[in-house]
Amino acid sequence: MASQSDIDAAVAQILALIDAEDFAVLANGTADLLGRVSEASGHDALLTLGFKEDSDASLFDVVNEHVVATAKKRGAELVGMKYDEDGKLIPNPNPKWATSDGTRELLRGTVQDAVEEGWSAKQLADAVEQHYAFSESRAEMIGRTEIARAQGQGNLAAWKNSGVVSKKSWLLGSEHDDDDECDDNSDAGQIAIDDEFPSGDDAEPAHPRCVCVTVAHVEDESE
């Protein structure tokens, strides 16, 4: 029977095969999608504030440039990468964005069982494919959350660059039914446009599957 140290070594060897760079090719595609969502949100936010595409074209351009840059950064983060000073996509050393490390941890129990019980390569491959780390439900959760983030950042970019929005507040979604950080954000009331809410976020979402939104308050709204 294999010793625990042998099992641990085998598990580590298998998990090491999961490389963040394998997912790097997704960065640009993800950034493009998030950029389009964020750009559309920023565009609509400016229109809602009364700006016109023809007479305020430079403002729309500034917001578009900002959201595209933000989406590019976020797209890289989601696959455990970042852009260096030369614009090259490289692995992100920040553990918060180490996709490979997070994925390895999610799979650790499955791989441990495979090693201890002597699964075949096919059994392990099937189990990994069905694992939450690669499941449709997790993909949907990430997708919905990141689209909400892109929308929030698009709105925020428009508000900040508009020059007319001074404050923002957190509006709980109609489906919000759990006491969490969103309640603290809502209780904070109106805060400065550049400030963060109690959760540490500057706009929605505060957590996966967050259904809340940030609301803009123009300077003369209380007059």
For each residue, the residues with C-beta under 8 A, 3 or more apart:
1:
2: 6 7 10 115
3: 6 7
4: 7 8
5: 8 9
6: 2 3 9 10
7: 2 3 4 10 11 112 115 116
8: 4 5 11 12
9: 5 6 12 13
10: 2 6 7 13 14 115
11: 7 8 14 15 108 111 112 115
12: 8 9 15 16
13: 9 10 16 17
14: 10 11 17 111 114 115 124
15: 11 12 18 104 107 108 111
16: 12 13
17: 13 14
18: 15 22 100 103 104 107
19: 22 100
20: 23 24 79 80 81 91 92 98 99 100
21: 24 81 91
22: 18 19
23: 20 26 27 79 80 81 99 100
24: 20 21 27 79 81 89
25: 28 29
26: 23 29 30 75 78 79
27: 23 24 30 31 75 76 78 79 81 89
28: 25 31 32 75
29: 25 26 32 33 75
30: 26 27 33 34 74 75 78 79 146
31: 27 28 34 35 71 72 73 74 75 76
32: 28 29 35 36 71 75
33: 29 30 36 37
34: 30 31 37 38 71 74 75 146 147 149 150
35: 31 32 38 39 67 68 71 72 150
36: 32 33 39 40
37: 33 34 40 41 147 150 151 154
38: 34 35 41 42 67 68 70 71 150 151 153 154 157
39: 35 36 42 43 63 64 67 68 154
40: 36 37 43 44 154
41: 37 38 44 45 67 150 151 152 153 154 155 158
42: 38 39 45 46 63 64 66 67 154 155 157 158
43: 39 40 46 47 60 63 64 154 158
44: 40 41 47 48
45: 41 42 48 49 154 155 158 159 216
46: 42 43 49 51 56 59 60 63 158 162
47: 43 44 50 51 53
48: 44 45
49: 45 46 158 159 162 164 165 216 218
50: 47
51: 46 47 55 56 59 60 162
52: 55 56
53: 47 56 57 60
54: 57
55: 51 52
56: 46 51 52 53 59 60
57: 53 54 60 61
58: 61 62
59: 46 51 56 62 63 161 162
60: 43 46 51 53 56 57 63 64
61: 57 58 64 65
62: 58 59 65 66 161
63: 39 42 43 46 59 60 66 67 154 157 158 161
64: 39 42 43 60 61 67 68
65: 61 62 68 69
66: 42 62 63 69 70 157 161
67: 35 38 39 41 42 63 64 70 71 150 153 154 157
68: 35 38 39 64 65 71 72
69: 65 66 72 73
70: 38 66 67 73 74 153 157
71: 31 32 34 35 38 67 68 74 75 150 153
72: 31 35 68 69 75 76 83
73: 31 69 70 76 77 82 83
74: 30 31 34 70 71 77 78 146 149 150
75: 26 27 28 29 30 31 32 34 71 72 78 79
76: 27 31 72 73 79 81 82 83 89 92
77: 73 74 80 81 82 92 97
78: 26 27 30 74 75 97 99 142 146
79: 20 23 24 26 27 30 75 76 99
80: 20 23 77 91 92 97 98 99 100 101
81: 20 21 23 24 27 76 77 89 90 91 92 97
82: 73 76 77 89 90 91 92 94 97
83: 72 73 76 87 88 89 90
84: 87 88 90
85:
86:
87: 83 84
88: 83 84
89: 24 27 76 81 82 83
90: 81 82 83 84
91: 20 21 80 81 82 98
92: 20 76 77 80 81 82 97 98
93: 98
94: 82 97 98
95: 98 101
96:
97: 77 78 80 81 82 92 94
98: 20 80 91 92 93 94 95 101 102
99: 20 23 78 79 80 102 103
100: 18 19 20 23 80 103 104
101: 80 95 98 104 105
102: 98 99 105 106
103: 18 99 100 106 107 133
104: 15 18 100 101 107 108
105: 101 102 108
106: 102 103 131 132 133
107: 15 18 103 104 110 111 128 131 133
108: 11 15 104 105 111 112
109: 112 113
110: 107 113 114 124 127 128 131
111: 11 14 15 107 108 114 115 124
112: 7 11 108 109 115 116
113: 109 110 116 117 119 127
114: 14 110 111 117 119 123 124 127
115: 2 7 10 11 14 111 112 118 119
116: 7 112 113
117: 113 114
118: 115
119: 113 114 115 123 124 127
120: 123 124
121: 124 125
122: 125 126
123: 114 119 120 126 127
124: 14 110 111 114 119 120 121 127 128
125: 121 122 128 129
126: 122 123 129 130
127: 110 113 114 119 123 124 130 131
128: 107 110 124 125 131 133 134
129: 125 126 134
130: 126 127 134 135
131: 106 107 110 127 128 134 135
132: 106 135 137 138
133: 103 106 107 128 138
134: 128 129 130 131 138 139
135: 130 131 132 138 139
136: 139 140
137: 132 140 141
138: 132 133 134 135 141 142
139: 134 135 136 142 143
140: 136 137 143 144
141: 137 138 144 145 208 209
142: 78 138 139 145 146 208
143: 139 140 146 147
144: 140 141 147 148 209
145: 141 142 148 149 205 208 209 210
146: 30 34 74 78 142 143 149 150
147: 34 37 143 144 150 151
148: 144 145 151 152 204 205 210
149: 34 74 145 146 152 153 203 204 205
150: 34 35 37 38 41 67 71 74 146 147 153 154
151: 37 38 41 147 148 154 155 204
152: 41 148 149 155 156 203 204 205 213 214
153: 38 41 67 70 71 149 150 156 157 203
154: 37 38 39 40 41 42 43 45 63 67 150 151 157 158
155: 41 42 45 151 152 158 159 203 214 216
156: 152 153 159 160 168 193 202 203 214
157: 38 42 63 66 67 70 153 154 160 161
158: 41 42 43 45 46 49 63 154 155 161 162
159: 45 49 155 156 162 165 168 193 216
160: 156 157 165 193 194
161: 59 62 63 66 157 158
162: 46 49 51 59 158 159 165
163:
164: 49 218 219
165: 49 159 160 162 168 193 216 217 218 219
166: 192 193 217 218 219
167: 190 191 192 193 216 217
168: 156 159 165 190 191 193 203 214 215 216 217
169: 186 188 189 190 191 214 215 217
170: 182 185 186 188 197 204 212 214 215
171: 186 212 213 214 215
172: 176 182 183 186 212
173: 176 210 211 212 213
174: 211
175: 211
176: 172 173 182 211 212
177:
178:
179: 183
180: 183 206 207
181: 184 185 198 199 206 207
182: 170 172 176 185 186 199 206 207 210 212
183: 172 179 180 186 187
184: 181 187 188 197 198 199
185: 170 181 182 188 197 198 199 201 206 212
186: 169 170 171 172 182 183 212
187: 183 184 198
188: 169 170 184 185 191 197 198
189: 169
190: 167 168 169 217
191: 167 168 169 188 195 197
192: 166 167 195
193: 156 159 160 165 166 167 168 216
194: 160 202
195: 191 192 202
196: 199 200 201 202
197: 170 184 185 188 191 200 201 202 206
198: 181 184 185 187 188
199: 181 182 184 185 196 206 207
200: 196 197
201: 185 196 197 204 205 206
202: 156 194 195 196 197
203: 149 152 153 155 156 168 214
204: 148 149 151 152 170 201 210 212 213 214
205: 145 148 149 152 201 208 209 210 212
206: 180 181 182 185 197 199 201 210 212
207: 180 181 182 199 210
208: 141 142 145 205
209: 141 144 145 205
210: 145 148 173 182 204 205 206 207
211: 173 174 175 176
212: 170 171 172 173 176 182 185 186 204 205 206
213: 152 171 173 204
214: 152 155 156 168 169 170 171 203 204
215: 168 169 170 171
216: 45 49 155 159 165 167 168 193
217: 165 166 167 168 169 190 221 222
218: 49 164 165 166 221
219: 164 165 166
220: 223
221: 217 218
222: 217
223: 220
